[in-house]
Amino acid sequence: MRSITAHRGDLTHERVDAIVNAANSSLLGGGGVDGAIHRAAGPRLLAACRELRATTLPDGLPVGDAVATEAFDLPCRWVVHTVGPNRHAGQTDPALLVSCFTRSLEVAAGLGAASLAFPAVSAGVYGWDVREVARIAVAAVSANPAPGVDDVRFVLFSADALAAFEEVLRG
């Protein structure tokens, strides 16, 4: 049975098999969670992302999809990059956000990860209400079997985000 928890913390310090990066489609770093992960992982993460862009993802990673790299200087083994929908850019379909969580789980399962930590993908600068993100994220993770991924954590930066996820997890 899968454990799904939420706590306030720094995703870059999480001791899990894989963490999820709320990336932009370029995969070349950015602000918020993406920037923090790139800084903590060191320059080899950017090099790995540039390699993905030069080979399998020349047009970038599509919204709702996910891809993995090594984690380099992070305490986990892998970073699963996903591109959340940007509400400010008109990307308001909840199915895109569901896909971020399900594709990330599938990629992690394919790697053999038993534990996976998510941020609140698309909350914050991408304009999605954190309560809506919490509902969608918990439902998507609960519904997706992703064999072997038995420990899913939502690691949240703010007290408000934590409260939203805890409310959904309490049911």
KAPEHU-V374278 format. One line per field, one symbol per residue. psi: psi as a letter, one per 40 degrees, with the letter a starting at -180 (. if undefined). Layout:
psi: ???
//
This chain:
psi: hhhhihihahdeehgidiihhgiiddefiaabdddddddddieddddddddddecefdeihiheiiiiiiebeieidihhhihiihddeegehdddddddddddddddddeehdihhiagheibdeehhdddddddddddddehdghdgehhhhhididddddddddddd.
//
